[in-house]
Amino acid sequence: MKTKVAMMFGGKTVEHEVSVISGIQALKAMDTDKYEVIPVYMTKENDMYTGADIGKIEAYKDIPGLLKRSQRVIMVNDGGRVQLVPYPAKMFGGQKPVSIDIAFPVVHGTNVEDGALQGYLKTVGVPFVGPDVTSSAISMDKFITKAVLKEAGVPVLDATVYTMADYEDPGKIADDIEKTFGYPVIIKPVNLGSSVGIGVAKSRDELIDAVDDAFRYAARIMAEHAISKLREINCSVLGDENGAEASECEEPLTSGEILSYEDKYVNGGGKKGGAKGGSGSKGAGMANLSRKIPAELSPEKREEIRELAVKAFKALGCCGVSRIDFMIDEEEDKLYFNEINPIPGSLSFYLWEPVGVPYSELLDRMIQLALKRARIEDSLTFTFDTNILANAKL
């Protein structure tokens, strides 16, 4: 009997469209001899839909039309079995509930990748692929991630966080950043990915603009020193906190000082250095990015990066596939952790194929890791008998 997988993508996030691409990529690569896959599209209001066209990328040119011919569903746990139940229910002629064995979120960004969706799935009671609630939340908060990894001995750049209360006086923020970091400085939303809202400032005017832009997307932002002579190197990790392995390394090719949203998802097609099977195809997600695979590194530096990637992954308690982005300061020849993508664009399949792991096998191993976690959790005790309510009086 095939395992029924709810492949979930979209959601209330600025990375909604990227998630749709990543999700449908994964859907197409699944081993259909082993898995029955049900695509589940989450709208920008987080409503869930299934239907014949939900797994077709061409259908997303007209999302309102797609939703009209699709069925909205909700997740319901009925006797320990989770079902996708049509909503609102119809008395006659409606679709029947569909039972699922596991959920596979292929989602990016706030409200979906940050533990919110994972908490919902855990509450409903369905096993799910990828990081759990805690590791998702920590990994999507860049400042907390730095604190955890600094304690674990992973090299990170120091940073300062600013809130909306600080933003009442942008001039004071600018004064503090100039005093703490000087120029150049990089400004980031604390909890976003895909380079959204990130800016490098080399003057006070640029700094004010970068702070304004970052606060458009997040209630907390952070500042850190911007490395002038920078190389970005990325590496993916597969496994869980008990055991993990690293992929090949890549060097993204940027059009500016930092890797932008456009570099990742818009401008990459057809450029030299693109991943096999990815470059040149519009709508290919992170696989569309121009890159060098493998990155041009000495054997020693490659292993250092791969070992640090595994160390960071395990310290954060991740599960499934994540991508860890590093920075090399070429002036000082120092390596720093930059950020982790707990559910990376395109699930970083293009970094696993060079080390002999085809996409279908990668997805299968991610599902098996999730089922292993579910078995461990099922063996733990979460309740115990007590008579406290029998004698309770208010």
ZADRENTOR-969390 format. One line per 4 residues: number of its first residue (from 1); their letters; for each residue x, y, z of N, C-alpha, C. Coordinates in pm, whole numbers, plus 50000, padded with zeros to 5 digits. Example, Ala and Ser with C-alpha at 12.3 -4.5 7.8 and 13.67 -1.06 7.14 Angstrom:
1 = AS = 51319 49431 50780 51230 49550 50780 51320 49670 50780 ~ 51285 49775 50708 51367 49894 50714 51290 50003 50787 $
END
This chain:
1 = MKTK = 50084 49881 50000 50000 50000 50000 50088 50125 50000 ~ 50054 50222 49915 50134 50343 49904 50110 50436 50024 ~ 50215 50506 50063 50204 50608 50167 50142 50733 50105 ~ 50038 50786 50171 49970 50905 50119 50035 51031 50176 $
5 = VAMM = 50085 51114 50086 50161 51233 50124 50086 51358 50080 ~ 50061 51449 50174 50004 51580 50140 50119 51676 50117 ~ 50146 51708 49989 50253 51801 49953 50198 51942 49962 ~ 50242 52020 50063 50186 52151 50093 50279 52262 50047 $
9 = FGGK = 50222 52364 49982 50304 52476 49935 50219 52602 49926 ~ 50288 52717 49916 50220 52847 49913 50221 52909 50051 ~ 50105 52964 50094 50092 53018 50228 50104 53169 50236 ~ 50075 53220 50355 50075 53364 50383 50218 53410 50408 $
13 = TVEH = 50290 53439 50303 50430 53475 50311 50472 53553 50187 ~ 50572 53638 50203 50623 53711 50086 50693 53618 49989 ~ 50722 53496 50032 50786 53396 49946 50685 53295 49892 ~ 50560 53339 49882 50450 53253 49839 50477 53189 49703 $
17 = EVSV = 50510 53271 49605 50528 53221 49469 50646 53125 49459 ~ 50754 53156 49533 50871 53069 49532 50834 52932 49589 ~ 50750 52932 49693 50706 52807 49754 50624 52723 49656 ~ 50539 52788 49578 50460 52714 49478 50553 52643 49380 $
21 = ISGI = 50655 52714 49334 50751 52654 49241 50823 52536 49305 ~ 50875 52557 49428 50947 52451 49498 50858 52330 49521 ~ 50733 52355 49562 50641 52246 49592 50608 52162 49471 ~ 50583 52228 49359 50548 52153 49238 50670 52082 49181 $
25 = QALK = 50788 52141 49196 50912 52070 49160 50921 51938 49236 ~ 50900 51945 49368 50909 51825 49451 50801 51724 49412 ~ 50683 51774 49386 50571 51688 49345 50607 51606 49222 ~ 50669 51671 49124 50704 51603 48999 50815 51500 49017 $
29 = AMDT = 50895 51517 49123 51010 51428 49143 50980 51310 49235 ~ 50862 51306 49294 50829 51199 49389 50822 51062 49321 ~ 50858 50960 49396 50849 50822 49350 50704 50776 49361 ~ 50632 50777 49250 50489 50745 49253 50462 50596 49268 $
33 = DKYE = 50566 50512 49257 50548 50370 49286 50537 50347 49437 ~ 50594 50438 49513 50599 50424 49659 50502 50517 49731 ~ 50474 50634 49667 50393 50735 49735 50275 50779 49648 ~ 50162 50799 49713 50048 50867 49650 50050 51011 49700 $
37 = VIPV = 50075 51104 49609 50096 51243 49648 49972 51326 49619 ~ 49926 51400 49720 49812 51490 49706 49862 51633 49720 ~ 49866 51710 49611 49911 51848 49622 49809 51932 49698 ~ 49858 52013 49792 49773 52100 49872 49826 52243 49861 $
41 = YMTK = 49750 52328 49794 49789 52467 49776 49733 52551 49891 ~ 49820 52629 49954 49779 52721 50060 49776 52862 50004 ~ 49661 52926 50011 49648 53061 49958 49722 53160 50047 ~ 49722 53286 50006 49787 53389 50087 49708 53421 50213 $
45 = ENDM = 49592 53358 50228 49515 53365 50353 49530 53234 50433 ~ 49616 53145 50384 49641 53013 50444 49522 52918 50434 ~ 49428 52944 50342 49324 52845 50313 49385 52736 50226 ~ 49345 52612 50248 49402 52497 50177 49308 52447 50069 $
49 = YTGA = 49362 52417 49951 49284 52369 49837 49350 52247 49775 ~ 49265 52154 49730 49311 52040 49650 49231 52038 49520 ~ 49278 51962 49423 49207 51952 49296 49296 51904 49185 ~ 49236 51876 49070 49308 51817 48958 49419 51907 48905 $
53 = DIGK = 49401 52041 48918 49499 52133 48860 49594 52193 48963 ~ 49579 52158 49089 49662 52219 49195 49810 52188 49175 ~ 49840 52072 49116 49979 52035 49094 50036 52075 48959 ~ 49967 52165 48886 50012 52210 48754 50056 52355 48762 $
57 = IEAY = 50184 52380 48735 50238 52516 48750 50169 52614 48657 ~ 50125 52567 48539 50060 52657 48444 49929 52713 48500 ~ 49865 52642 48591 49736 52685 48646 49749 52809 48733 ~ 49871 52840 48779 49890 52951 48872 49903 53086 48801 $
61 = KDIP = 49888 53084 48669 49877 53212 48596 49745 53280 48627 ~ 49646 53202 48669 49513 53254 48703 49468 53185 48832 ~ 49515 53236 48946 49485 53172 49074 49337 53180 49109 ~ 49267 53294 49089 49123 53294 49117 49047 53187 49038 $
65 = GLLK = 49083 53170 48911 49020 53067 48830 49053 52928 48880 ~ 49178 52909 48924 49221 52780 48979 49139 52744 49103 ~ 49118 52841 49190 49045 52814 49314 48899 52781 49287 ~ 48841 52842 49185 48700 52816 49153 48677 52671 49112 $
69 = RSQR = 48775 52611 49047 48758 52472 49003 48829 52373 49095 ~ 48869 52420 49215 48934 52335 49314 48848 52329 49440 ~ 48886 52243 49531 48808 52221 49653 48884 52268 49776 ~ 48825 52358 49852 48886 52398 49979 48873 52283 50078 $
73 = VIMV = 48978 52260 50158 48976 52152 50256 49031 52202 50390 ~ 49000 52128 50494 49060 52149 50625 49111 52015 50675 ~ 49207 52018 50767 49259 51894 50824 49181 51859 50949 ~ 49137 51735 50958 49061 51686 51073 49120 51553 51118 $
77 = NDGG = 49144 51539 51249 49190 51411 51304 49068 51334 51350 ~ 49043 51224 51284 48927 51140 51314 48976 51004 51363 ~ 48974 50986 51495 49018 50858 51551 49164 50828 51529 ~ 49248 50930 51527 49391 50912 51507 49434 50913 51362 $
81 = RVQL = 49338 50925 51271 49368 50930 51128 49337 51070 51077 ~ 49434 51138 51018 49414 51274 50970 49359 51271 50828 ~ 49256 51353 50807 49190 51358 50677 49187 51501 50623 ~ 49190 51512 50491 49161 51639 50423 49012 51638 50394 $
85 = VPYP = 48939 51720 50468 48793 51720 50463 48744 51842 50385 ~ 48658 51821 50284 48603 51934 50208 48532 52034 50301 ~ 48554 52162 50275 48493 52267 50358 48449 52383 50267 ~ 48325 52432 50285 48222 52379 50374 48167 52248 50318 $
89 = AKMF = 48118 52163 50411 48066 52033 50370 47938 52049 50288 ~ 47922 51964 50186 47800 51965 50105 47714 51843 50141 ~ 47582 51864 50145 47491 51756 50181 47490 51646 50075 ~ 47492 51689 49947 47485 51591 49839 47592 51623 49733 $
93 = GGQK = 47655 51521 49679 47745 51537 49564 47880 51596 49594 ~ 47913 51614 49721 48043 51672 49753 48154 51568 49752 ~ 48278 51617 49750 48392 51526 49753 48401 51460 49890 ~ 48456 51339 49893 48473 51267 50018 48605 51306 50082 $
97 = PVSI = 48615 51296 50216 48743 51320 50284 48851 51225 50233 ~ 48974 51272 50233 49088 51192 50189 49185 51177 50306 ~ 49213 51053 50345 49307 51028 50454 49451 51048 50405 ~ 49535 51100 50493 49677 51117 50461 49761 51054 50571 $
101 = DIAF = 49881 51008 50533 49973 50947 50629 50076 51046 50680 ~ 50111 51144 50596 50217 51238 50632 50200 51366 50552 ~ 50237 51478 50614 50237 51607 50544 50380 51643 50506 ~ 50395 51704 50389 50528 51741 50339 50525 51891 50305 $
105 = PVVH = 50552 51977 50405 50551 52121 50377 50674 52163 50296 ~ 50650 52221 50180 50758 52281 50101 50727 52430 50097 ~ 50758 52495 50207 50715 52634 50229 50834 52719 50270 ~ 50825 52847 50242 50935 52938 50271 50883 53066 50335 $
109 = GTNV = 50949 53109 50441 50919 53241 50496 50830 53243 50619 ~ 50806 53365 50665 50725 53388 50783 50586 53329 50768 ~ 50532 53283 50880 50396 53226 50892 50386 53081 50845 ~ 50487 53029 50781 50480 52891 50733 50608 52811 50762 $
113 = EDGA = 50724 52875 50748 50851 52805 50768 50906 52828 50909 ~ 50842 52917 50983 50896 52963 51112 50837 52891 51233 ~ 50776 52776 51211 50718 52700 51321 50568 52711 51330 ~ 50509 52812 51262 50364 52831 51269 50291 52714 51205 $
117 = LQGY = 50326 52679 51082 50262 52566 51014 50297 52435 51084 ~ 50421 52423 51127 50464 52301 51195 50384 52281 51324 ~ 50356 52389 51396 50277 52379 51517 50134 52334 51488 ~ 50080 52384 51378 49945 52343 51338 49941 52194 51306 $
121 = LKTV = 50038 52147 51228 50042 52006 51191 50062 51917 51313 ~ 50145 51962 51405 50168 51885 51528 50040 51878 51612 ~ 49966 51991 51617 49842 51994 51694 49736 51904 51632 ~ 49728 51907 51499 49632 51820 51429 49668 51673 51452 $
125 = GVPF = 49797 51645 51460 49840 51509 51487 49886 51431 51366 ~ 49937 51502 51265 49987 51434 51146 50140 51444 51144 ~ 50212 51335 51116 50357 51346 51099 50390 51439 50983 ~ 50501 51513 50995 50536 51605 50887 50685 51605 50862 $
129 = VGPD = 50720 51631 50737 50858 51632 50693 50922 51765 50731 ~ 51052 51762 50760 51127 51884 50784 51146 51914 50930 ~ 51199 52033 50961 51228 52070 51099 51102 52075 51185 ~ 51120 52050 51316 51006 52056 51405 50976 52201 51444 $
133 = VTSS = 50883 52219 51538 50840 52355 51574 50957 52438 51627 ~ 51032 52382 51720 51139 52457 51784 51250 52494 51687 ~ 51299 52395 51612 51409 52422 51519 51366 52515 51407 ~ 51240 52506 51365 51190 52598 51263 51191 52741 51314 $
137 = AISM = 51140 52761 51436 51133 52895 51493 51272 52954 51515 ~ 51362 52873 51569 51498 52923 51594 51569 52955 51463 ~ 51558 52864 51366 51631 52880 51240 51583 53000 51160 ~ 51455 53037 51174 51403 53150 51098 51425 53283 51169 $
141 = DKFI = 51479 53280 51289 51517 53404 51360 51668 53417 51354 ~ 51715 53503 51267 51859 53512 51240 51939 53545 51365 ~ 51884 53628 51454 51958 53669 51573 51968 53554 51673 ~ 51857 53485 51697 51859 53371 51789 51948 53260 51733 $
145 = TKAV = 51943 53239 51602 52031 53141 51539 52176 53171 51570 ~ 52214 53299 51557 52353 53338 51587 52389 53305 51732 ~ 52296 53333 51824 52324 53309 51965 52347 53160 51992 ~ 52261 53075 51933 52273 52930 51952 52405 52880 51894 $
149 = LKEA = 52437 52924 51772 52557 52873 51706 52686 52928 51768 ~ 52680 53051 51817 52797 53106 51885 52830 53020 52007 ~ 52725 52979 52080 52744 52892 52197 52799 52755 52155 ~ 52762 52711 52033 52807 52580 51984 52945 52585 51920 $
153 = GVPV = 53005 52703 51913 53138 52715 51857 53144 52735 51707 ~ 53032 52775 51646 53029 52805 51502 53054 52955 51485 ~ 53151 52993 51401 53185 53136 51388 53073 53217 51321 ~ 53031 53325 51387 52928 53415 51336 52973 53558 51355 $
157 = LDAT = 52917 53649 51274 52942 53792 51293 52850 53844 51403 ~ 52901 53937 51485 52818 54002 51586 52709 54084 51519 ~ 52595 54098 51587 52482 54172 51531 52407 54243 51643 ~ 52330 54345 51604 52243 54417 51697 52103 54419 51640 $
161 = VYTM = 52003 54399 51729 51862 54395 51687 51792 54525 51725 ~ 51701 54569 51635 51620 54688 51659 51473 54653 51637 ~ 51387 54711 51722 51244 54681 51717 51166 54801 51665 ~ 51033 54783 51652 50947 54892 51607 50952 55009 51704 $
165 = ADYE = 50974 54981 51832 50987 55090 51930 51110 55175 51899 ~ 51219 55110 51860 51340 55184 51820 51314 55266 51694 ~ 51227 55212 51607 51202 55275 51477 51128 55408 51490 ~ 51077 55437 51608 51014 55568 51629 51114 55680 51614 $
169 = DPGK = 51242 55647 51627 51349 55747 51609 51457 55687 51518 ~ 51432 55688 51383 51530 55628 51291 51669 55688 51303 ~ 51675 55816 51336 51805 55881 51350 51888 55820 51462 ~ 51820 55781 51569 51889 55719 51682 51940 55582 51643 $
173 = IADD = 51861 55506 51564 51908 55377 51514 52033 55396 51431 ~ 52029 55494 51341 52144 55520 51254 52268 55557 51337 ~ 52249 55640 51440 52362 55678 51527 52423 55555 51592 ~ 52336 55467 51642 52385 55349 51712 52458 55254 51618 $
177 = IEKT = 52404 55237 51497 52468 55148 51400 52603 55204 51357 ~ 52608 55335 51332 52736 55398 51294 52840 55380 51403 ~ 52797 55395 51530 52890 55384 51642 52936 55240 51661 ~ 52844 55145 51641 52875 55005 51667 52951 54938 51553 $
181 = FGYP = 52908 54965 51429 52962 54892 51315 53037 54979 51214 ~ 53003 55106 51206 53061 55189 51100 53009 55147 50964 ~ 53084 55175 50859 53044 55137 50723 53154 55053 50660 ~ 53117 54964 50568 52981 54929 50524 52909 54842 50628 $
185 = VIIK = 52777 54847 50624 52696 54771 50718 52581 54708 50642 ~ 52537 54592 50688 52426 54525 50622 52307 54523 50717 ~ 52188 54551 50662 52063 54555 50738 51973 54442 50690 ~ 51914 54365 50784 51831 54250 50747 51707 54245 50834 $
189 = PVNL = 51592 54206 50778 51481 54163 50864 51527 54039 50941 ~ 51486 54028 51067 51534 53918 51150 51480 53783 51105 ~ 51359 53780 51048 51292 53651 51029 51247 53625 50886 ~ 51315 53680 50787 51278 53652 50649 51391 53584 50576 $
193 = GSSV = 51357 53518 50464 51456 53457 50377 51449 53518 50238 ~ 51511 53449 50141 51510 53490 50000 51562 53630 49977 ~ 51645 53681 50070 51708 53812 50056 51607 53927 50053 ~ 51485 53903 50097 51383 54007 50100 51417 54109 50208 $
197 = GIGV = 51418 54238 50171 51439 54345 50268 51582 54364 50313 ~ 51679 54298 50248 51819 54309 50289 51889 54418 50208 ~ 51968 54501 50274 52038 54607 50204 52174 54636 50266 ~ 52270 54676 50182 52403 54717 50227 52410 54869 50222 $
201 = AKSR = 52462 54930 50328 52473 55076 50335 52619 55118 50351 ~ 52656 55220 50274 52791 55275 50284 52790 55421 50327 ~ 52669 55474 50353 52655 55612 50396 52530 55623 50483 ~ 52514 55737 50549 52397 55753 50637 52267 55751 50558 $
205 = DELI = 52264 55814 50442 52143 55814 50362 52105 55672 50320 ~ 52204 55594 50276 52178 55455 50239 52133 55374 50360 ~ 52188 55406 50477 52152 55335 50599 52005 55359 50635 ~ 51963 55485 50630 51823 55519 50660 51729 55447 50563 $
209 = DAVD = 51767 55446 50435 51684 55378 50334 51677 55229 50361 ~ 51789 55168 50399 51792 55024 50425 51709 54989 50548 ~ 51715 55072 50651 51634 55050 50771 51485 55061 50737 ~ 51449 55164 50661 51309 55181 50620 51260 55058 50543 $
213 = DAFR = 51343 55009 50450 51301 54896 50368 51286 54769 50452 ~ 51380 54745 50543 51374 54625 50626 51249 54626 50714 ~ 51212 54742 50768 51095 54750 50853 50964 54739 50774 ~ 50971 54744 50644 50851 54717 50563 50809 54571 50574 $
217 = YAAR = 50905 54484 50601 50879 54340 50596 50883 54271 50732 ~ 50934 54339 50835 50949 54272 50964 50941 54373 51077 ~ 50898 54324 51194 50888 54410 51312 51020 54418 51388 ~ 51115 54331 51353 51248 54332 51414 51351 54322 51302 $
221 = IMAE = 51451 54408 51306 51558 54404 51207 51691 54394 51280 ~ 51795 54362 51204 51926 54358 51268 52032 54415 51175 ~ 52140 54459 51239 52253 54516 51165 52378 54435 51199 ~ 52464 54420 51098 52593 54356 51121 52693 54413 51021 $
225 = HAIS = 52820 54396 51052 52925 54444 50962 52912 54378 50825 ~ 52926 54454 50719 52923 54400 50584 53066 54372 50538 ~ 53093 54249 50503 53226 54212 50456 53248 54271 50317 ~ 53356 54344 50301 53380 54414 50173 53423 54319 50062 $
229 = KLRE = 53514 54230 50094 53562 54134 49993 53504 53998 50029 ~ 53384 53971 49976 53302 53860 50021 53287 53752 49915 ~ 53298 53627 49960 53256 53512 49880 53146 53441 49956 ~ 53037 53409 49887 52930 53334 49950 52939 53188 49905 $
233 = INCS = 52936 53099 50001 52941 52955 49974 52825 52889 50046 ~ 52750 52807 49975 52636 52738 50034 52658 52588 50035 ~ 52601 52524 50136 52611 52379 50149 52482 52328 50211 ~ 52429 52217 50161 52307 52159 50215 52342 52044 50309 $
237 = VLGD = 52249 52017 50402 52267 51907 50497 52139 51825 50501 ~ 52155 51694 50507 52044 51599 50513 52059 51513 50637 ~ 51952 51502 50716 51957 51416 50834 51873 51471 50946 ~ 51915 51443 51071 51851 51499 51188 51958 51526 51292 $
241 = ENGA = 51916 51562 51415 52015 51601 51515 52102 51484 51560 ~ 52060 51362 51528 52137 51245 51567 52238 51200 51463 ~ 52219 51240 51341 52311 51203 51234 52279 51279 51107 ~ 52381 51335 51042 52357 51416 50922 52480 51412 50832 $
245 = EASE = 52458 51444 50705 52567 51448 50608 52553 51571 50520 ~ 52664 51614 50463 52667 51736 50384 52669 51706 50236 ~ 52617 51801 50157 52614 51791 50011 52741 51850 49951 ~ 52737 51869 49821 52841 51945 49753 52825 52093 49789 $
249 = CEEP = 52930 52170 49771 52925 52315 49796 52903 52389 49666 ~ 52838 52504 49676 52816 52590 49560 52860 52733 49592 ~ 52890 52807 49487 52914 52951 49501 52814 53024 49411 ~ 52715 53092 49472 52619 53168 49390 52689 53284 49321 $
253 = LTSG = 52643 53314 49201 52696 53428 49126 52598 53543 49137 ~ 52641 53653 49196 52552 53765 49222 52569 53874 49118 ~ 52465 53959 49108 52472 54075 49018 52510 54200 49095 ~ 52526 54189 49227 52561 54304 49310 52644 54261 49428 $
257 = EILS = 52637 54339 49537 52719 54311 49654 52663 54196 49737 ~ 52532 54173 49728 52470 54063 49800 52381 53987 49704 ~ 52351 53865 49741 52263 53782 49660 52119 53829 49681 ~ 52058 53885 49575 51926 53945 49586 51816 53845 49551 $
261 = YEDK = 51693 53885 49579 51576 53804 49541 51576 53783 49390 ~ 51611 53889 49314 51614 53878 49167 51721 53780 49122 ~ 51840 53784 49188 51945 53688 49155 51895 53545 49173 ~ 51822 53522 49283 51779 53387 49318 51670 53335 49226 $
265 = YVNG = 51572 53421 49192 51451 53368 49131 51414 53429 48996 ~ 51478 53540 48956 51436 53608 48834 51544 53608 48727 ~ 51668 53638 48765 51772 53664 48666 51857 53544 48630 ~ 51835 53430 48693 51931 53320 48682 51927 53240 48556 $
269 = GGKK = 51818 53243 48483 51802 53151 48373 51904 53168 48264 ~ 51965 53058 48225 52050 53056 48108 52190 53107 48126 ~ 52229 53142 48251 52364 53194 48269 52462 53081 48292 ~ 52585 53104 48253 52688 53004 48269 52706 52971 48418 $
273 = GGAK = 52720 52843 48445 52742 52801 48582 52617 52751 48649 ~ 52503 52755 48580 52377 52709 48640 52380 52558 48663 ~ 52297 52516 48757 52291 52374 48790 52230 52295 48675 ~ 52277 52175 48658 52223 52087 48556 52073 52065 48579 $
277 = GGSG = 51996 52082 48474 51853 52061 48485 51781 52179 48543 ~ 51853 52286 48582 51786 52398 48647 51799 52526 48568 ~ 51920 52564 48527 51936 52692 48460 51873 52687 48322 ~ 51821 52804 48285 51760 52813 48154 51612 52784 48155 $
281 = SKGA = 51556 52738 48267 51413 52710 48273 51348 52808 48367 ~ 51261 52892 48313 51194 52989 48397 51104 52917 48496 ~ 51093 52976 48615 51011 52915 48718 51077 52794 48780 ~ 51209 52789 48778 51279 52674 48834 51321 52697 48978 $
285 = GMAN = 51275 52805 49042 51308 52830 49182 51457 52849 49200 ~ 51511 52802 49314 51653 52818 49341 51738 52744 49239 ~ 51683 52645 49172 51758 52574 49068 51786 52664 48949 ~ 51720 52781 48945 51736 52874 48835 51854 52969 48857 $
289 = LSRK = 51909 52968 48978 52016 53061 49013 52146 53024 48944 ~ 52220 53126 48896 52352 53102 48839 52449 53071 48952 ~ 52529 52968 48933 52616 52924 49040 52730 52841 48984 ~ 52831 52825 49068 52939 52731 49037 52922 52609 49127 $
293 = IPAE = 52902 52494 49065 52894 52368 49139 52989 52268 49073 ~ 53089 52220 49145 53124 52255 49283 53192 52391 49291 ~ 53184 52454 49407 53254 52581 49427 53404 52558 49418 ~ 53473 52660 49371 53618 52650 49358 53682 52673 49495 $
297 = LSPE = 53706 52562 49564 53762 52567 49699 53875 52466 49710 ~ 53967 52493 49801 54069 52392 49829 54000 52274 49899 ~ 54055 52154 49888 53995 52039 49958 53976 52064 50108 ~ 54073 52135 50168 54066 52163 50312 53951 52258 50344 $
301 = KREE = 53934 52364 50262 53827 52460 50287 53691 52397 50261 ~ 53682 52313 50158 53555 52244 50129 53511 52159 50247 ~ 53606 52084 50304 53571 51998 50417 53539 52080 50542 ~ 53609 52190 50560 53580 52277 50674 53436 52329 50666 $
305 = IREL = 53395 52371 50547 53260 52422 50528 53157 52311 50549 ~ 53181 52195 50493 53086 52085 50505 53073 52039 50651 ~ 53185 52034 50723 53181 51995 50864 53107 52099 50948 ~ 53130 52229 50920 53061 52335 50993 52911 52334 50962 $
309 = AVKA = 52877 52301 50837 52736 52295 50799 52663 52188 50881 ~ 52724 52070 50892 52664 51962 50971 52656 52002 51118 ~ 52760 52066 51169 52762 52108 51309 52650 52207 51338 ~ 52631 52305 51248 52525 52403 51266 52388 52338 51258 $
313 = FKAL = 52368 52252 51161 52242 52182 51141 52201 52104 51267 ~ 52296 52030 51323 52267 51948 51440 52247 52034 51565 ~ 52323 52143 51577 52309 52232 51693 52171 52297 51696 ~ 52114 52322 51578 51982 52384 51568 51869 52281 51574 $
317 = GCCG = 51903 52153 51578 51803 52048 51589 51719 52029 51465 ~ 51776 52055 51349 51700 52047 51224 51677 51902 51182 ~ 51587 51887 51085 51553 51754 51033 51516 51769 50887 ~ 51544 51666 50808 51516 51674 50664 51632 51736 50591 $
321 = VSRI = 51603 51830 50503 51707 51899 50426 51704 52048 50458 ~ 51819 52103 50490 51835 52248 50507 51954 52293 50423 ~ 51962 52423 50399 52079 52479 50331 52143 52581 50422 ~ 52274 52569 50441 52348 52661 50526 52435 52748 50437 $
325 = DFMI = 52423 52878 50455 52498 52975 50375 52612 53033 50457 ~ 52730 53030 50398 52850 53079 50464 52907 53200 50391 ~ 52988 53277 50463 53060 53390 50406 53209 53371 50429 ~ 53287 53398 50326 53433 53399 50340 53479 53543 50327 $
329 = DEEE = 53544 53593 50431 53607 53725 50426 53745 53705 50365 ~ 53757 53738 50237 53882 53710 50165 53997 53798 50212 ~ 53967 53914 50269 54074 54001 50319 54140 53941 50443 ~ 54059 53876 50527 54113 53818 50650 54119 53666 50646 $
333 = DKLY = 54073 53609 50534 54069 53463 50518 53997 53396 50635 ~ 53877 53449 50665 53797 53394 50774 53663 53347 50720 ~ 53614 53239 50779 53486 53180 50739 53382 53207 50847 ~ 53263 53252 50804 53155 53279 50898 53025 53213 50851 $
337 = FNEI = 52949 53160 50946 52811 53120 50918 52731 53247 50888 ~ 52647 53240 50783 52562 53355 50750 52419 53330 50793 ~ 52356 53227 50738 52219 53194 50778 52187 53051 50737 ~ 52077 53000 50792 52028 52867 50756 51890 52882 50695 $
341 = NPIP = 51865 52805 50592 51733 52796 50530 51676 52660 50570 ~ 51589 52655 50673 51543 52525 50723 51465 52444 50620 ~ 51393 52513 50530 51329 52445 50416 51372 52525 50292 ~ 51483 52490 50230 51541 52574 50125 51464 52569 49993 $
345 = GSLS = 51480 52672 49913 51422 52676 49780 51467 52557 49698 ~ 51371 52494 49629 51398 52374 49548 51452 52258 49632 ~ 51443 52271 49766 51494 52170 49859 51641 52135 49831 ~ 51709 52230 49765 51853 52216 49736 51888 52086 49665 $
349 = FYLW = 51794 52034 49585 51821 51908 49516 51943 51915 49426 ~ 51971 52033 49373 52083 52054 49280 52219 52039 49350 ~ 52221 52044 49484 52345 52023 49557 52366 51875 49594 ~ 52261 51795 49582 52270 51653 49616 52297 51565 49495 $
353 = EPVG = 52248 51607 49380 52273 51528 49259 52423 51510 49232 ~ 52509 51614 49254 52652 51596 49228 52719 51495 49321 ~ 52657 51464 49436 52718 51366 49527 52641 51234 49523 ~ 52565 51213 49413 52505 51083 49388 52370 51059 49453 $
357 = VPYS = 52299 51165 49492 52166 51150 49551 52064 51215 49458 ~ 51993 51138 49376 51892 51195 49287 51776 51252 49368 ~ 51699 51342 49305 51594 51414 49376 51492 51319 49439 ~ 51451 51216 49367 51351 51124 49421 51401 51055 49547 $
361 = ELLD = 51530 51019 49549 51588 50956 49669 51596 51056 49784 ~ 51630 51181 49753 51636 51286 49855 51500 51301 49924 ~ 51393 51307 49843 51258 51321 49898 51221 51199 49983 ~ 51256 51081 49935 51227 50958 50008 51298 50959 50144 $
365 = RMIQ = 51423 51000 50146 51498 51002 50272 51442 51106 50368 ~ 51392 51216 50316 51329 51317 50401 51202 51262 50467 ~ 51123 51188 50390 51001 51129 50444 51034 51024 50549 ~ 51136 50943 50524 51173 50840 50621 51224 50901 50751 $
369 = LALK = 51294 51013 50742 51339 51083 50862 51219 51134 50943 ~ 51117 51183 50873 50997 51232 50942 50922 51119 51010 ~ 50913 51005 50943 50844 50890 51003 50923 50835 51122 ~ 51056 50841 51114 51140 50800 51227 51112 50890 51347 $
373 = RARI = 51105 51022 51324 51075 51115 51434 50938 51086 51494 ~ 50840 51057 51409 50706 51027 51458 50705 50902 51545 ~ 50783 50800 51505 50791 50677 51585 50852 50705 51722 ~ 50956 50789 51724 51020 50823 51852 50923 50899 51941 $
377 = EDSL = 50851 50996 51884 50755 51074 51962 50641 50986 52014 ~ 50600 50889 51934 50492 50798 51977 50535 50712 52095 ~ 50666 50691 52109 50715 50606 52217 50731 50684 52348 ~ 50720 50816 52342 50737 50899 52462 50605 50912 52538 $
381 = TFTF = 50615 50942 52666 50497 50960 52749 50465 51108 52763 ~ 50344 51145 52723 50302 51285 52732 50189 51305 52833 ~ 50131 51197 52884 50026 51208 52984 50047 51102 53091 ~ 49989 51125 53207 49988 51022 53311 49861 51037 53392 $
385 = DTNI = 49816 50925 53447 49690 50923 53521 49703 51001 53650 ~ 49600 51080 53682 49597 51158 53804 49452 51182 53844 ~ 49429 51197 53971 49293 51225 54017 49276 51370 54059 ~ 49362 51458 54012 49360 51597 54055 49227 51665 54026 $
389 = LANA = 49163 51632 53913 49036 51697 53879 48921 51645 53966 ~ 48936 51524 54018 48831 51468 54101 48813 51548 54230 ~ 48919 51611 54276 48914 51686 54401 48926 51836 54381 ~ 48924 51881 54254 48944 52023 54227 48822 52105 54265 $
393 = KL = 48843 52218 54335 48736 52312 54369 48787 52453 54343 ~ 48698 52534 54283 48736 52671 54253 48655 52766 54339 $
END
